[in-house]
């Protein structure tokens, strides 16, 4: 039985990855930060069978700011594979807390790599890199495209990317970077623009909200479906040699298009409800991120199956169902 350690377990990607690894027969260990409120909602269904947590899944308190806790976990668990998804991952927020973002998103990667090196555990390592590293470099972007980040988050991810490459070359660690373009689902955080849109659409359709305020409607992104992207993460660590891969759909759509398609799902005209608000503009914008995942297709056999219209449809359905459950009082949060 393979053993995996996953950081960022309580996030969108972490919850889907835990599901995938458990389905493949892994023993899975997740990292979570201490919080005074329940923060495990995304993985409650993922890790429970008939109301019980599976024996092959464990959660551990640790923090990417605390090298000792991370090193102890790697030493004690001795994972075959480490999936590093944990980060301060909100681009806009990174402008408000740049030092914290650099510490957790950038130095957190070094702490985990150093834990693997220092403990001597022969773990394979996956680093969740980001399309935000490309920033203002014109699309399409692939593995050879130069980085030009436009946010503290993007800068921190560039540091994590090159740290992963360095530990691969210096210490012969099987360490790979997954340069994932935007990937969404009904588990996406509510402050991210796609989920902000689909959640608002559900609430507006139910008469609970009257408008939706957004930032740059002309921003172009390459949006994929998160469960498919975590499969690519797993595939990277099954290869004989470590490498770096862009994971993307290659399709370009604006935030405006996303809102238009989302509102159309419930028979509404987006222009009647969306307000472009300068308060949501970033100090430095990223105009267009469009990925070229040719290498992933050729070497991993990976390619997306869920495309833009279907992605938006699924997210609207998920948020509509979630709202119905909230109104019916059916949601119960249980700490794991």
Buried (B, 14 or more C-beta within 10 A) or exposed (E): EBBBBBBBBBBBBBBBBBBBBBEEEBBBBBBBBEEEEEBBBBBBEBBBEEEEBEEBBBBBEBBBBBBEBBBBBBBEBBBBBBBBBBBBBBBBBBBEBBEBBBBBBBBBBBBBBBBBBEBEBEBBBBBBBBBBBBBBBEBBBBBEBEBBBBBBBBBBBBBBBBBBBBBBEEEEBBBBBBBBBBBBBBBBEEEBBBBBBBBBBBBBBEEEBEEBEBBBBEBBBBBBBBBBBBBBBBBBBEBEEBBBBBBBBBBBBBBBBBBBBBBBBEEBEBEEBBEBEEEBEBEEBBEBBBBBBBBBBEBBEBBBEBBBEEBBBBBBBBBBEBBEEEEEEEEEEEEB
